[in-house]
Amino acid sequence: MRVRRRFDFEAAHRLPEHPGKCRRLHGHSYALVVTVEGPIDPQSGMVLDFAELKRIVKREIVEQVDHRCLNEIIDNPTAEVVAKWSWERLAAHLPGLVEIELRETDRCSAIYRGE
């Protein structure tokens, strides 16, 4: 069974290696979707309590990046790099982590499923 939760945050970045306008400082209303897989616990009826998922992701990701310039935290913070960075911060805290999706816009996202 898979469960997922979406987290929203605001952040700015610039892509120093980008040949176009994204080289300049700009911002996004990001959505981070975290997916965890596991068996349904027979006692609780859950894979993972959504409140616990929220607590972990807020602490490890959202509180670190919300209303920040991502370049202060991550070199070349493309959607792909930020998705992988998020995975690396969450994997030890979320057994069963199977997917991170980072949406920069409604039309553009990066999905990371680990190595």
PyMOL commands that set and color helices and strands:
alter all, ss='L'
color gray80, all
select helices_A, chain A and resi 21-23+50-65+70-72+79-90
alter helices_A, ss='H'
color red, helices_A
select strands_A, chain A and resi 2-13+26-37+68-69+97-103+109-112
alter strands_A, ss='S'
color yellow, strands_A
deselect
rebuild
show_as cartoon
